[in-house]
Amino acid sequence: MNLQEIGQRIHHVRTEITGLSQREFVRRMGINQSNISTLEKGQSLPSCFFLFSMHITYDVNLNWIMTGAGEVSCKTNSNSK
């Protein structure tokens, strides 16, 4: 597990997928803004609460966040049901 890569994927979701500032991105999730900065820098591992909130709020595939495998969005995965 590479924290730098996880941080880059979180940053990608925030900037490329949602287009939100750090403040607005975490506000919608109910997370402290200081946490997103350390996560994006690859300085810490995201908590279960952060991952769950990101999944629920932005429909992000958590397997992609943690491993880089699969699609960014769960919408692609749910269409195959």
C-alpha positions, 0 to 999 in steps of 0.5 A: 500500500503506497500512501503517496498513490492513495493521496494522489487518487484522493486529490484526483477525485477532489480536483478532477472529478468534483472540482471542489476546494479542500474546504468544500470537499470535506465540508460535504463529507463532515470531515476536518479540513486538516485531514484532507491535506495530510491525506493528499500529501500521502502523510497518513492513511485514510480512516474508515470514516473518511473512506465511507464518507467519500464513497457515500458523498461522491460515489467513489470506488474504494477499491480504486482509492486504495489500490488503483484497480477498477473504475473511479466511480461506482456508477460504472460498477452498479450499471452491470447489475 
